Amino acid sequence: MINSSSNKKINMRHFLELKDFSKEEIIYVLNRAIFIKDKFKKYEPHMPLHDRTLAMIFEKASTRTRVSFEAGIYQMGGCAINLTSNDSQLGRSEPIEDTARVISRMVDIVMIRTFEQERLKRFAAHSRVPVINGLTNEFHPCQILADILTFIEHRGSIENKKVAWIGDANNMSYTWLQAAEILGFTLHISAPNGYKMEKNRIGNISDKILRQFDSPYEACKGVDLVTTDVWTSMGYEEENIIRHKAFSDWCVNSKMMSSANTDALFMHCLPAHRGEEVTNDVLEGPQSVVWDEAENRLHIQKALMEFLLLGKL
C-alpha cells in the first residue's frame, strides 16, 4: 500500500482484536485520538483521508458503530458505503471470501460488524485492504479503545489501575482482558455461575492481570473504574428470561459504586437498560462518563483508520 502524498510504503494491517496491536501502537492511536479530538472541538479541519472510501458491512444492527464510523470518515475527508445482509450478496449466500475479494478491490478500508470472529478472519484473509472489527461475538476492540481513551481523559494513564467488569463474560470482557495484559492493569470480573470466563480462553493468567469474584461488591472494592453491559447481548435474545433471573444480583447500583474508590468512574458501552444491569442514579450520576465514552468512539476510530491507512504521522 502506498501513501500517494508521501510515497511512504505502509504495511497492510488488520484490527480484528486488540492484541493485533502492540502496547506502543495502542498508545500511539490513543494519543492520536486526543490530537484529532482537540482539532474537532476547535472546528479545525483534519482531512488526511481525502478521497479514501470506507465500506461498512453490518450483519448485526448498529447505532453508535455506524454513526461514529460514517461521520468519522467524512470528517477525515473520505466517504462511506453502508452495506447490510439485506442489500448485498452476503444475504444471498455468496461466500464471504468472494465478497472480500471484490469489495477490497473497490474501497480503501473495511469495517465489519458480524457474529463469529472466524467469519471476520475469513474476510480479512482475502482482503487487499485493512479490515476493522466493528464487533463480533468474541471481541469489541473499538469500544475498549474508546473506553480507555475516556479513562485517560478523566483520570490519566490506566496502567497499574484496577477495572471491575460486572456481568457476562462476553466480547467486552474478553477485550478488557486483552487490554489489561497489554497495558498493565488489573481486571476484576464478577459474573453468575454459568456466565464466567471460559478457562480455555484465558489460560494460566496472573492474578495481577485477572481476578474473578463471586460477589460483584467484592469485585468493585478499591477499583478505579466500574463497567458493565446489557445482560442479554445481541444474538442471545432467546436466553433473555433465564439471564434476567441469573443476573438479578449483578445490577450496578450506588452501593456497589461505593465499594470502589471515591473517584472511580462508571462506564457502559450502551444502549443501557436502566434498572437491569445498572440503576438510573448510577447511569446519570456524577461518576458516570457514558456520554463521553460514546462520543469517543468517533475520535478513536478516526485515529484507527488514519493509522491503518497512513501509518504513524
NORCOR-V234274 format. One record per backbone hydrogen bond with DSSP energy under -1.0 kcal/mol. CO is the residue of the C=O (numbers start at 1). NH is the residue of the N-H. E is the energy in kcal/mol with one decimal. If there is no record, write none. Layout:
co=CO nh=NH e=E
co=CO nh=NH e=E
This chain:
co=1 nh=10 e=-2.6
co=3 nh=6 e=-1.3
co=3 nh=7 e=-2.8
co=8 nh=3 e=-1.9
co=15 nh=133 e=-2.7
co=17 nh=20 e=-2.1
co=18 nh=21 e=-1.9
co=22 nh=26 e=-2.4
co=23 nh=27 e=-2.5
co=24 nh=28 e=-2.1
co=25 nh=29 e=-2.5
co=26 nh=30 e=-2.5
co=27 nh=31 e=-2.6
co=28 nh=32 e=-2.7
co=29 nh=33 e=-2.3
co=30 nh=34 e=-1.8
co=31 nh=35 e=-1.9
co=32 nh=36 e=-2.8
co=33 nh=37 e=-2.8
co=34 nh=38 e=-2.0
co=35 nh=39 e=-1.8
co=36 nh=40 e=-2.2
co=37 nh=41 e=-2.6
co=38 nh=42 e=-1.3
co=39 nh=44 e=-2.9
co=40 nh=43 e=-1.3
co=49 nh=52 e=-2.2
co=52 nh=79 e=-2.2
co=53 nh=108 e=-2.2
co=53 nh=109 e=-1.4
co=54 nh=81 e=-2.6
co=55 nh=111 e=-2.8
co=56 nh=83 e=-3.3
co=57 nh=113 e=-2.7
co=58 nh=85 e=-1.1
co=63 nh=67 e=-2.5
co=64 nh=68 e=-2.5
co=65 nh=69 e=-2.0
co=66 nh=70 e=-2.7
co=67 nh=71 e=-2.6
co=68 nh=72 e=-1.7
co=69 nh=73 e=-2.4
co=70 nh=74 e=-1.7
co=71 nh=75 e=-2.6
co=72 nh=76 e=-1.3
co=73 nh=78 e=-2.9
co=74 nh=77 e=-1.7
co=76 nh=49 e=-2.1
co=77 nh=51 e=-1.6
co=79 nh=54 e=-2.9
co=81 nh=56 e=-3.4
co=83 nh=58 e=-3.2
co=88 nh=91 e=-1.4
co=89 nh=92 e=-1.8
co=89 nh=94 e=-1.9
co=95 nh=99 e=-2.0
co=96 nh=100 e=-2.4
co=97 nh=101 e=-2.0
co=98 nh=102 e=-2.0
co=99 nh=103 e=-2.8
co=100 nh=104 e=-2.0
co=102 nh=105 e=-1.5
co=103 nh=106 e=-1.9
co=103 nh=107 e=-1.2
co=109 nh=55 e=-2.5
co=110 nh=132 e=-2.7
co=111 nh=57 e=-3.2
co=112 nh=134 e=-3.3
co=113 nh=59 e=-3.0
co=113 nh=60 e=-1.1
co=115 nh=137 e=-3.8
co=116 nh=120 e=-1.3
co=117 nh=121 e=-2.4
co=118 nh=122 e=-2.1
co=119 nh=123 e=-1.9
co=120 nh=124 e=-2.5
co=121 nh=125 e=-2.2
co=123 nh=126 e=-1.3
co=124 nh=127 e=-1.3
co=130 nh=110 e=-2.5
co=131 nh=15 e=-3.0
co=132 nh=112 e=-2.5
co=135 nh=114 e=-2.3
co=139 nh=136 e=-2.4
co=140 nh=144 e=-1.5
co=141 nh=145 e=-2.1
co=142 nh=146 e=-1.9
co=143 nh=147 e=-2.4
co=144 nh=148 e=-2.6
co=145 nh=149 e=-2.4
co=146 nh=150 e=-2.1
co=147 nh=151 e=-2.3
co=148 nh=152 e=-2.6
co=149 nh=153 e=-2.1
co=150 nh=154 e=-1.6
co=151 nh=155 e=-3.5
co=152 nh=156 e=-1.8
co=158 nh=161 e=-2.0
co=161 nh=186 e=-2.7
co=162 nh=224 e=-2.8
co=162 nh=225 e=-1.1
co=163 nh=188 e=-3.7
co=164 nh=227 e=-2.7
co=165 nh=190 e=-2.1
co=168 nh=170 e=-1.5
co=170 nh=174 e=-2.3
co=171 nh=175 e=-1.2
co=172 nh=176 e=-2.6
co=173 nh=177 e=-1.9
co=174 nh=178 e=-1.6
co=175 nh=179 e=-2.3
co=176 nh=180 e=-2.5
co=177 nh=181 e=-2.1
co=178 nh=182 e=-2.3
co=179 nh=183 e=-3.1
co=180 nh=184 e=-1.5
co=180 nh=185 e=-1.1
co=184 nh=160 e=-3.4
co=186 nh=163 e=-2.7
co=187 nh=211 e=-2.6
co=188 nh=165 e=-3.8
co=189 nh=213 e=-3.1
co=190 nh=167 e=-2.8
co=192 nh=195 e=-2.1
co=195 nh=169 e=-1.7
co=198 nh=201 e=-1.5
co=198 nh=202 e=-1.2
co=199 nh=203 e=-2.3
co=203 nh=205 e=-1.3
co=206 nh=209 e=-1.6
co=206 nh=210 e=-2.4
co=209 nh=187 e=-3.3
co=211 nh=189 e=-2.4
co=215 nh=219 e=-1.8
co=216 nh=220 e=-1.3
co=220 nh=223 e=-1.7
co=223 nh=261 e=-2.4
co=224 nh=265 e=-2.0
co=225 nh=164 e=-3.2
co=226 nh=267 e=-2.3
co=227 nh=166 e=-2.3
co=233 nh=236 e=-2.1
co=236 nh=239 e=-2.1
co=237 nh=240 e=-1.8
co=239 nh=243 e=-2.9
co=240 nh=244 e=-2.3
co=241 nh=245 e=-1.6
co=242 nh=246 e=-2.1
co=243 nh=247 e=-2.7
co=247 nh=250 e=-2.6
co=252 nh=279 e=-2.3
co=253 nh=257 e=-2.3
co=254 nh=258 e=-1.8
co=256 nh=259 e=-1.2
co=259 nh=222 e=-2.1
co=261 nh=264 e=-2.1
co=265 nh=226 e=-2.7
co=266 nh=289 e=-2.3
co=267 nh=228 e=-1.3
co=273 nh=276 e=-2.3
co=277 nh=252 e=-2.8
co=278 nh=275 e=-3.0
co=279 nh=283 e=-2.3
co=280 nh=284 e=-2.5
co=285 nh=288 e=-1.2
co=287 nh=266 e=-2.5
co=289 nh=293 e=-2.5
co=290 nh=294 e=-2.2
co=291 nh=295 e=-2.2
co=292 nh=296 e=-2.1
co=294 nh=297 e=-1.2
co=295 nh=298 e=-1.5
co=296 nh=300 e=-2.5
co=297 nh=301 e=-1.9
co=298 nh=302 e=-1.6
co=299 nh=303 e=-2.0
co=300 nh=304 e=-2.2
co=301 nh=305 e=-2.6
co=302 nh=306 e=-2.3
co=303 nh=307 e=-2.3
co=304 nh=308 e=-2.6
co=305 nh=309 e=-2.0
co=306 nh=310 e=-2.9
co=307 nh=311 e=-2.0
